[in-house]
Amino acid sequence: MPQAIDPSRIHVRQEGANNYKAGGHSDYDQAVDYDGFAMGHNMILGHHDQVGNFYFLNSDSGHGFQQSPAMGRGVSELLTYGEYRTLDLSVLDYSRILKNEPLIEKAVI
């Protein structure tokens, strides 16, 4: 069973062959330094605004193995068609860095 995270911030994952761990937390986790992660948290995808033929696919904050199939598909569509077709990954676009609009992941587990 892969790790699953519900939008309500409940998560579950397999631990060993026959066990599962589940948990959740409130909107604000005192153990997380949110200011210290101002621009990270999630993947950065998309075309660089000043360098031609340069695309970002990085900064996964430890979620790379979990997110890599979707990211690979999204970037392949972006390179092939100039747009996302199967999954709308625009929320992860590099332009959010230029606009100083962080995408904060509140469900840090």
N, C-alpha and C positions, 0 to 999 in steps of 0.2 A: 504494500500500500504506500503510495507516495505521500509526502507531507501535504496536508490540506489546510488552508487558512480561509475561514469564512469572513465575509465583510463585517460581521459583528465582533470580530477579533477573537473568535474561538478557533483554536487550532488542534489538530490531531496528527500524530505520526506513529509509525510502527517502531517498536523498540524490541529488537530480537525477533525470534520466530513466532512467538505466540502472545506478545504483549504490545500494548498501545499506550501512548502518553497523550493526554489532552490538557488544555489549559486555556487561559484567557486573561485579560486585564482591562483596567479602566481606560478612559480616554487619555489620561496622562500618567505615564510610568515614571516615577521619581528616579529610577535607576538609569534612565537614558538621558544623556546630555543632548537634547534636541538642537541647541545652538551650535554644538560642535559638528553637526552633520548638516550644515546649511544647504549644500547643493548636491549631496550624494544620494544615498538611500536607494535609488533605482537606476536602471540602465540609462545610458545616454546613447541615443540613436540618431542617425541622420547625417545630412550633408553639411560639411563645414561651410560657413558663410563667405570665407575669403580664399580658400584653397580649393581649386578645381579638382575633381576626381578624388576627394578625400572624404571618407565616411566614418562616423563614429559607431562603435559597437563595444561599449566598455562601461566600467564602474557599476558592477552588479552587486556590490556589498555582500558577497558571499552566496548569492542566489544563482550564480552562473549555471551550475549543473541543472538546477530546477527550471530555469528560464531559457536555456540555450536553444531548445527546439523551436520555440516561438520566435526568439530573436533572430535565429538563422533564417527562418521562413520570411519574417518581416523585412530583413535587410536584403534578402534575395529578390523579393518583390520590388523593393525600392530601387535596387540596381537595375532590374530588368524592365520594370514598367514606369518607374518614376513616382510610384505611389504604393501605399499599402492596400492590398486587395482582400486578403483573407481575414486579417486581424488589423484593427485600427490601433496602431502603436504610436499615434501622433502625440499622445500625452508624454511620451518619453523622448520627444525630439530635442535635439541639441539647442534649438532656438530658445528653449526655456532658460538656459544658462545665460544667454545674451540678454534676456529680458529680466534676469534676476528673479525668476519665478520658480522657487524650489518645489519639488514634488516630494513631500514629506511622508515617509512611511511610518505610521503611528503604531502599527502592529508589529513591533520589534520583538522577536522571540529568540 
